[in-house]
């Protein structure tokens, strides 16, 4: 369908009144209409460009989930993105002198899956689906972008082998946020993941192996083996101590012409109450001067700052020291969530600075379906590989 048709359909779907969808239910075994829409303004002021980027986009998803019968359930969902202000470089429509915003106009099948729950404590899902594994570091849906990432995959999850919870995934196609018209908008190949999780006295322990061999993106082919531990413990009153640690090793795989073995380390500690949280952390992505530790299938936004200036690991690696916190406070009869992060970036060995970043956001639920968010990121570079950048977002979202 032509792009103008995609835009028209996205606008039409967004105009569906909420009253027309009034059969919602919290029971995930019953039939349900799936509908959500997000209007977002994004502004980018980035060093090296003569003009700012101004993007106003409308993302709409509409689908249907069948009732469960004999353990089987069908889900189908379409997604359309309309561009209302195109003063930016979109993935397939670059504008000279303006920075990139990775939200282009598109119309596509977002999900089409069959789920089977015929075995005890076990679920099998086949088809185009949303995958979020753990904290989405290594496999995620990149939900921040308007066009989310989905996978043509087979997924099996089971907790029948207590105390272990197991997940196995095979995928041969990845629909990336760049859109199907982009040369790298669809990755094809073989992706295998096996993850095991269990509770321990000091938190939730998970271990995984991820093998990626991509036909049309060989430099992203790798094998990663890692583990993560995350937990919390009450201290006094409603105050709790939280902690997390993660380690992974990565090497080249399949058709990747590179030859490397690199590691990743992360640690965080904090305190939290139902009203606020504060913490600090450390992340290190290794580099050997030729290659860097990469997470090509993960959700990058939210790690290494919100500006997405450092989206891939350079050959000299990245080390991030950060502070993070949030505060819930009453506002207009609702709960306003304020979030702040501060980052200091260095190369993996700490020999030189890469830059600093400050991130701020305010999110307010209007009612059970509507929400609004204001968000900003400020990156100051200390290395020629990166440039100063200021980004701002204003979003209005409806979820049925």
C-alpha positions in Angstrom: 0.0 0.0 0.0 1.2 3.5 -0.7 2.5 5.6 2.1 -0.4 8.0 1.8 -2.7 5.0 2.3 -0.8 3.9 5.4 -1.1 7.4 6.9 -4.8 7.6 6.1 -5.5 4.2 7.7 -3.5 5.0 10.8 -5.5 8.2 11.2 -8.8 6.4 10.7 -8.0 3.7 13.3 -6.9 6.4 15.8 -10.3 8.1 15.4 -12.2 5.0 16.6 -14.1 6.1 19.7 -13.3 4.2 22.9 -17.0 3.5 23.3 -16.9 1.3 20.2 -14.4 -1.0 22.0 -16.3 -1.5 25.2 -15.9 -5.3 25.5 -12.5 -5.3 27.3 -11.8 -8.0 29.9 -8.8 -8.8 32.1 -9.2 -12.5 31.3 -6.6 -13.5 28.8 -8.5 -16.6 27.7 -11.5 -14.7 26.4 -12.0 -12.9 23.1 -10.8 -9.3 23.0 -10.3 -6.4 20.6 -6.7 -5.0 20.8 -6.4 -1.3 20.3 -3.8 1.3 21.2 -2.5 4.6 19.7 0.3 7.0 20.5 0.8 10.5 19.2 4.3 11.7 19.7 6.3 14.8 19.0 10.1 14.4 18.9 12.6 17.2 18.5 16.3 16.7 18.0 19.1 19.4 18.0 22.3 17.6 17.2 25.9 18.7 16.5 26.9 18.4 12.9 23.5 19.3 11.4 22.4 22.7 10.2 18.7 22.3 11.3 16.8 20.7 14.0 14.6 17.6 13.4 10.9 17.9 14.1 8.9 14.7 13.9 5.2 14.4 14.7 4.0 10.8 14.3 0.9 8.8 15.1 1.2 5.1 15.8 -2.0 2.9 15.8 -2.4 -0.8 16.4 -5.6 -2.7 15.9 -6.1 -6.4 16.4 -8.2 -9.3 17.7 -7.5 -12.1 20.2 -9.7 -15.1 20.0 -11.1 -17.0 22.9 -9.1 -20.0 24.1 -10.6 -23.3 22.8 -8.9 -26.7 23.4 -5.9 -24.8 24.6 -5.5 -22.9 21.4 -5.7 -19.1 21.0 -5.2 -16.9 17.9 -4.0 -13.3 17.9 -3.8 -11.0 14.8 -2.7 -7.3 15.0 -1.8 -4.7 12.4 0.2 -1.5 12.9 0.2 1.8 11.1 2.4 4.9 11.5 1.3 8.2 10.1 3.8 11.1 9.7 2.2 14.4 10.4 5.4 16.6 10.5 8.2 15.2 8.3 11.0 17.8 9.1 13.4 15.0 9.9 15.5 12.2 8.4 13.3 9.1 8.5 14.8 5.6 8.0 14.0 5.6 4.2 13.4 9.3 3.7 16.5 11.3 4.6 16.3 15.0 4.7 19.6 16.8 4.1 20.8 18.9 7.1 18.3 17.4 9.6 19.1 14.6 12.2 17.5 11.2 12.1 14.4 10.1 13.9 13.9 6.3 13.5 10.1 6.5 13.1 9.0 6.3 9.4 5.6 5.9 7.8 4.6 2.3 7.5 1.7 -0.2 7.5 2.4 -3.8 8.4 1.3 -6.9 10.1 2.7 -6.5 13.6 1.7 -9.8 15.1 0.0 -13.0 13.9 0.4 -15.9 16.3 -1.1 -19.0 17.7 -0.7 -19.9 21.4 -1.2 -23.4 22.8 -1.5 -24.2 26.5 -2.5 -27.8 26.4 0.3 -29.1 28.6 0.6 -28.3 32.4 2.5 -25.1 33.2 3.7 -24.9 29.6 3.0 -22.4 26.7 3.8 -22.8 23.0 3.6 -19.7 20.8 4.1 -19.9 17.0 4.1 -17.0 14.5 4.9 -13.3 14.4 5.1 -12.3 18.0 6.5 -9.8 20.5 9.5 -11.1 22.4 10.8 -9.5 25.7 13.3 -11.7 27.5 14.3 -10.7 31.0 15.1 -6.9 31.1 15.1 -6.8 27.3 18.8 -6.1 27.2 19.6 -8.9 24.7 16.1 -9.7 23.2 13.3 -7.1 23.2 10.6 -5.3 21.3 12.3 -1.8 21.2 8.9 -0.5 22.5 10.1 3.1 22.7 10.0 3.4 18.9 6.7 3.8 17.2 7.3 0.7 15.0 8.1 -2.0 17.5 10.3 -5.0 16.8 8.7 -8.4 16.4 9.9 -11.8 15.5 8.7 -14.7 13.3 9.4 -17.3 15.9 8.6 -20.5 17.9 8.6 -19.9 21.6 8.2 -22.5 24.4 8.0 -21.5 28.1 7.5 -23.9 31.0 7.6 -23.9 34.7 6.8 -27.6 34.9 10.3 -28.5 36.0 10.2 -26.7 39.3 12.1 -24.8 40.6 13.3 -24.0 37.1 11.5 -21.8 34.6 12.7 -22.5 31.0 12.3 -20.5 27.8 13.4 -21.7 24.4 13.1 -19.6 21.2 13.9 -20.1 17.6 13.4 -17.2 15.1 14.3 -16.9 11.4 13.1 -13.4 10.7 13.2 -10.1 12.7 10.9 -7.1 11.8 13.0 -4.2 13.0 11.8 -0.6 13.9 13.4 0.7 10.7 10.5 -0.7 8.7 10.3 -3.3 5.9 11.2 -0.8 3.2 14.6 -0.2 4.7 17.6 -2.3 3.5 18.1 -3.5 7.1 14.5 -3.3 8.2 14.1 -7.1 8.1 16.8 -9.5 9.3 16.8 -13.1 8.1 18.8 -16.0 9.5 18.8 -18.4 12.5 18.4 -17.2 16.1 18.4 -19.6 19.0 17.9 -18.7 22.7 17.7 -20.9 25.8 17.1 -19.3 29.2 16.7 -20.9 32.7 15.5 -19.0 35.7 15.1 -19.8 39.4 14.6 -18.1 42.7 17.5 -18.1 45.2 17.8 -16.7 48.8 19.6 -13.6 47.3 17.3 -13.0 44.3 16.1 -14.2 40.9 18.9 -16.0 39.0 18.8 -16.4 35.3 21.2 -17.8 32.8 21.0 -17.8 29.0 22.6 -18.7 25.7 21.9 -16.7 22.6 23.2 -17.7 19.1 22.6 -15.3 16.2 23.5 -16.1 12.6 22.0 -13.5 10.2 22.1 -13.9 6.4 21.8 -10.2 5.6 23.6 -8.7 8.6 26.7 -11.0 9.1 28.5 -8.4 11.3 25.7 -8.8 13.9 26.1 -12.6 14.1 27.4 -13.7 17.5 27.1 -16.2 20.4 26.4 -14.8 23.8 26.3 -16.7 27.1 25.4 -14.8 30.3 23.8 -14.7 33.7 21.9 -12.2 35.8 21.0 -11.9 39.5 18.4 -9.4 40.7 16.8 -9.1 44.1 15.5 -7.0 47.0 15.2 -7.1 50.7 13.1 -5.1 53.2 15.2 -2.9 55.5 12.8 -0.9 57.7 9.2 0.2 57.3 8.4 0.3 53.6 12.1 0.9 52.6 13.8 -1.9 50.6 17.3 -2.5 49.4 17.6 -3.5 45.7 20.5 -5.0 43.8 21.4 -6.5 40.4 24.4 -8.0 38.7 25.0 -9.3 35.2 27.9 -10.8 33.3 28.1 -12.1 29.7 30.7 -13.3 27.2 30.3 -12.8 23.4 32.1 -14.2 20.4 31.7 -14.1 16.7 29.4 -16.7 15.1 28.3 -18.1 11.8 29.0 -15.8 8.8 30.6 -13.0 10.9 34.0 -12.3 9.3 35.4 -10.8 12.6 37.2 -12.9 15.2 36.7 -11.7 18.8 35.8 -12.7 22.4 34.5 -9.9 24.5 32.6 -9.5 27.8 29.9 -7.4 29.4 29.5 -6.5 33.1 26.8 -4.7 34.9 26.0 -4.0 38.6 23.5 -1.7 40.4 22.4 -1.1 43.9 19.6 1.1 45.3 16.8 1.8 47.8 13.1 2.1 47.1 9.8 2.7 48.7 6.3 2.7 47.0 6.7 6.4 46.5 10.4 6.9 45.4 13.6 5.1 44.5 17.3 6.0 44.1 20.2 4.0 42.9 23.6 3.9 41.2 25.1 1.5 38.7 27.9 0.5 36.4 27.9 -1.0 32.9 30.9 -2.0 30.8 30.8 -3.2 27.2 34.1 -4.5 26.1 36.0 -3.6 22.9 39.2 -5.0 21.5 40.1 -2.1 19.1 38.3 -3.8 16.1 35.0 -5.0 17.5 32.7 -4.1 20.4 30.3 -6.1 22.5 26.9 -5.7 20.8 23.2 -6.3 21.6 21.6 -6.2 18.1 18.2 -7.7 19.2 17.8 -5.9 22.5 15.9 -2.7 23.5 18.7 -0.1 23.5 16.6 2.9 24.7 16.8 3.1 28.5 20.4 1.6 28.6 23.3 4.0 28.1 21.0 7.0 28.4 17.8 8.1 26.6 19.5 10.2 23.9 20.5 7.0 22.0 23.7 8.8 20.9 25.6 5.6 21.9 23.5 3.1 20.1 26.2 0.6 19.2 29.4 -0.2 21.1 32.5 1.4 19.5 35.6 -0.7 19.0 37.2 0.9 22.2 34.1 -0.2 24.2 31.9 1.8 26.6 31.8 2.2 30.4 28.8 3.9 31.9 28.6 5.1 35.5 25.1 6.3 36.3 22.7 7.6 39.0 19.0 7.0 38.7 15.9 7.8 40.7 12.1 8.4 40.6 9.5 10.1 42.7 5.7 9.6 42.6 3.7 12.6 43.7 0.1 13.7 43.7 -1.0 16.0 40.9 -4.5 16.9 39.6 -6.0 14.0 41.5 -3.6 11.6 39.8 -0.1 10.2 40.5 2.7 12.0 38.6 5.9 10.0 38.1 9.1 12.0 37.9 12.3 10.3 36.7 15.9 11.4 36.4 19.1 9.8 35.3 22.7 11.1 35.1 25.4 9.3 33.1 29.2 9.6 32.7 30.6 7.6 29.7 34.2 6.4 29.2 35.9 3.9 27.0 35.9 0.4 28.4 39.3 0.7 30.1 38.5 4.2 31.6 41.4 5.8 29.7 39.4 8.7 28.2 36.0 10.4 28.5 33.2 9.9 25.9 30.6 12.3 27.3 28.0 13.0 29.9 24.2 12.8 29.8 21.2 14.1 31.8 17.7 12.6 31.3 14.4 13.9 32.8 10.8 12.7 32.4 7.4 13.4 33.8 4.6 10.9 33.2 0.9 11.3 34.2 -1.9 8.8 33.8 -5.1 10.7 32.9 -7.4 7.7 33.5 -7.0 3.9 33.1 -6.6 4.2 29.4 -5.0 7.7 28.6 -1.6 8.9 29.6 0.8 11.7 28.8 4.6 11.9 29.1 7.1 14.7 28.7 10.7 13.6 28.3 14.1 15.2 27.6 17.7 14.1 27.1 20.9 16.2 27.0 24.2 14.7 25.9 27.5 16.5 26.0 30.4 14.9 24.0 34.0 14.6 25.1 35.1 12.5 22.1 35.0 13.2 18.4 33.1 9.9 17.8 30.0 11.5 19.3 28.4 14.9 19.0 26.4 17.1 21.4 22.6 16.3 21.3 19.4 17.6 22.8 16.3 15.6 22.4 12.7 16.2 23.6 9.5 14.2 23.4 5.9 14.8 24.2 3.5 11.8 24.0 -0.2 11.2 24.3 -1.1 7.5 24.5 -4.3 5.5 24.7 -4.3 1.8 25.6 -7.5 -0.2 25.5 
